[in-house]
Amino acid sequence: MLTLSTVHESQKRISPFIYKTPLLRLNNLDEYLGCKVYSKLESFQRTNSFKVRGALNAAMSLPKDKLENGVITASSGNHGKALAYAATQLGTKAYVVVPETAPRIKVEGIRSFGAEIVFSIPSERFNVAKKLSEEKNLSFISPFDDYDIMAGQGTAGLEILEQLQDADYVVVPIGGGGLISGISTAIKETNPKIKVIGVEPAAVSRYTKSFAVGHPITLAPDSKSVADGLQTLCPGELNYPILEKYVDKIVTVEEENILKATKLFLTEGKLLAEISSCITLGAVLQGELKFKPEDKVVFFISGGNIGMDQFAKFENIDI
């Protein structure tokens, strides 16, 4: 199970291998977002995303013999890079199944840590990974649907609580749900007064649509977004009830506002982050979230793996 205790245990386990990332006050963005803007910068984390927290915790929680046999995952990029890094630290081999559409910078990042890469069509990457795990006797480590993964990601929530004890809101991107599961558990079990809000692309709104009908659903295989790290088509089986319990609100953002937010973060916030991370700011620009000027709002920047080839997507977008 995922509990506050397992998140604290995870923090002790992985702390030698990760950075405690900065939480910055971004005054320049107050006028655009209508609140006191803070940013938790996992773009400064090892492997440049939060994913390394969960990947390390899950790998380190495996029995020794299973770890030695090797690990495998399916990933849009960041989790694969994180698991590849974890494998180098723990002395084992990693295999990563990535979609053919994965950004080049993420593929190169995975390869830089010596992992073996297998390409597949996006909708089949999990099936391919699970089949290979059986054939090669590898331990499959889910990007999100795993309590050890969630506990690892929750350590970012513990850091936020330490760095800004009087935060009013924490706004988090949602893909499969591993990140927000961990963060919301850590925050709500420590200080339930803090509101946790999830943001997902309108084009891949698996949680919004699932909650609307009262159970997890799977989106059409051709569902896709410019937020390449948030492409999972179905809520995680283990994640769904955690979000239902702890997350105060989930909103969706249209593609143009995701790109607008990415450009705003770079040009006015003076920080670079990947497109999927900036969706949280996009929710405010779109009017889905409105705050009071005195509210202290933490926008969770989940990663910074963005290449120059992706800048063209928002170059001509007006803020």
N, C-alpha and C positions, 0 to 999 in steps of 0.2 A: 504494500500500500504506500501511498504518498502522504507523508505527514510532515509537520514542522520539524520533528525530530530527525527524519531521514534527510531533510534538506540540510540541517546542521551537520549531520554525519558526513554528508557529501562534501560540504565545505572543508571539513578537516582533511578529507581524503584527497581532494584535488588541488588544494591550495599551493602545494609546491610546484605545480605545473602550469598555473594560470597567473594572469595579472588581475589585480584589483583595479578595475577600470574607473576613469574619472567621471564624476557627475558635475557638469558645468552649468553655471548660470549664464544664459544667453540673452542678455538684455536687448540686443539688437532685434530680436524677434518678437518682443512683447507687443509692439504696435500692430504686427501682422496677425498674431494669434490671440490677442486680447486677454492675456494673463501673464503671470510671472513664469517665464519659460526656463526650464531646466532640461538637460539632456544627459542621459546615461549612455556613454559612448563605448559600446561593445565593438565598434569599429577599431578601437585601440587594443582589443584583446588579442591574445595569441591566435594565429590563423585568421585574424581580423573579423571574427564573429563570435557571438555567444555560444555557438554550437559546441565549442571545445569543452565547455563545462559539462554538458551532458554526455558527450562522447567519452570523455575520460572516466567519468563516474561509472558509466555502464560497462566499459571495458575492464576497469579495475575491480568491478564487482563480479566478474566471471570467475568460475573455478579455474585453477591454474592450468589444468590440462586443456580445457576448452580455449582459453586465451592463447596457449601455445599453438593450437591448431590453426589459428587465424580467425579474422573477423571479416564480415561483409555487410554492406548496406546499400540502400538505394537513396539517391540524393540529387537535388537540383544543383548542388555544388558545395555549399558551406558545411553541411554535416559530413559530407564525404571528405573534405579537406581536414576537418576536425578529427575524424576517425583515423585518417592517414597519419596525422600528427601523433595521435594517441598511440598508434601502433609502433611508431618509431621510439617513443618514450618507454614503451612496455616490452619492447623486444619481440614483436610479432609481425605478421603480414596482414595487410588490409587489401580488400577488393571493394571497388566502388562501381555500382551501376548508375550511370548518369544519362539523362535524356539527351538526345542528339541536338537539342536546342540550347543546351547549357552554355552560358557565356564563356568565352575562351579563357578569361582570367581565372574563372573558377576551376576549369578543367586543368589549366596549368598549375594552379595551386595544389590540387590533389596529386598531380604527378610529381610535384616538387618534393613530396614526402615519401616517394617510392611506392605508392599504392598502384595496384593493377586496375586499370580502368576498362569497363565494359560499357559500350553505348547501346541504348535501346530507344524505341519510340517512347515518348513521355508516359503514356497511359499504361505501359507494360513494365516499367522499371522495377516495381516491387515484385511482380511475378518472376521476372528474370533473376532477381537477387535471391529470392527464396528457393528457386530451383537450383541455382548454383551452390547455395548453402548446403543443400542436401547432397549434391553430387560430390562436393569437395570437403564435406564435414566441417563447415565453417559456422561460426556463431553469427546469426543475423542480429544486427543491432539497429532497431527502428530509429528513424530520425525524431520521432515524437511519441509513438504509442507504446511507451515503456516507462515504468515507475522510476527506474534508475536514471533514465534520460531526464525526466521531469524534475527529479530531485537535484540533479546537477544544474539544470537551468534555473532552478529556484534560488541558487546561491547568488544570482544577480539581484534578486529581490531582497535578500538579506543585506547586501551592500547598499542598496537604495535606502533601506530603513536606517542604516548606520550613517549614511551621508546626508540625508535630508529627513530628519525625524518628523518634521511637521508638514510633510507633503500632503496635498489635498487630493491629487489625482496621479495615477500612473497609467499612461496610454501605451499599449503594446500591440505590435503587429501580430496577426494570426495567420498561420499556415495550417499545419496539421493540429496544432494546439499544444505542443510540448512546452514551449516557452511560457505562454500565458498560464498554463496549468501550474508550473513550478512557481512562477512569480506570484500569482494570485494566492496560492497556498501559503507561501512564506509571509506575504503581506497581511492577508486576512486573518491568519492564525496569530499574528503578532499585534497588528493594529487595525481592527476591522473598520475604523472610521475612514481610512484611506480608500478612495474609490478606484477600482481597477476597470479600465475600459479596453476592449479589444477592437481592432480595426482590420478589416479584410477587404480585398478588391471586390467591387460590385460584380465583376466578370467571373470571379471564382468565389462566390459567397456561400461556401459549404455550411458554415455554422449558422448564418442568418437563415438560410432556407431550411436547415434541419430543425432549428428551434421553432420555426414557424409551423412545422407539422408535428413537432413533439418527439421526433426520433431522428437518428443519423440517416442521411441520404447520400447517394453518390451522384455527383454532377456528370454531365455528358463528357466523354473523353476529349472533345475538342475545346473544352473550357480553358481559356488561357488569359494571362494578364501580362502587362509590361513589368509587373512585380514578380520577377522570375523565381524568387525564393518563396513565394506564397501560392504555389500552383497545386497543392494537394487537393484531390477531388472529393475526399470524404473525411469527416471528422474522425479522429482516433477513437477507437472503442473505449479505451481507458480514459482518454482526455475529456470526452463529452460530458460525463457526469460532474467532473471537477469544474469545468467552465460553468455548467448549470448551477453549481453550488456557490461559487466564489466570484464570478465575473459580474459586475454591476450592469454592464451595457455592452452591446456589440453593434458597430456601425459599419457601413460599406462606403467605399470611395470609388468614383469613376476614374477611368484611365487618365484623362487630362489633368485632373487634380493631383494624382499621384506624381505625375511628371512635374507639375507646377511646384509641388512641395519639395521635390528633389532639387530643383533649380533655386528655390528660395533658401534652402538650407545651405547651399553652396555660396550663392551670391550675397545674401544678407546675413546668414549665420556664420559665414566664413569657414564652414566645415564641409568635408566631402563624405558622403555616405552612399551606400547602394540604394537603388530605387525602392526596393522592398521595405527598407528601413523608414523611408520618409513618408510612407503612407499614413503614419500617425499625424503628421502635420497636415497632410492632405484632407483629413477628416474635418479639421477646423476651417481650412480654406473653403471647403465645400459647404460649410454651414451645418454639418452633421453634429458637431460638438461646439458648444458655446460655454465659455467660462467667464467668471468675474475677474476684473482687473487685479484683485488681490489674491486670487487663487494661485497656489504653487503647483505647477503641473510638470511632471516628469515625462518627457517624450522619449521612449526607449528606442535608441538607435541600434538595431540588431546586428548590423554588419557594414563593412566598408570595402567589400570585394567588387569594385566597379572598374571597368577598363575604359580607356579613352574612346574605344569604338562605340560605347553606349551613350556618350555625351550628345551625339546627334539626335537622340530621342527627345531631349528636352531643350535643345539649343534655341529653337524658334518658338518655344512656349512663352507666353506672356504671364508674368506674375500678377 
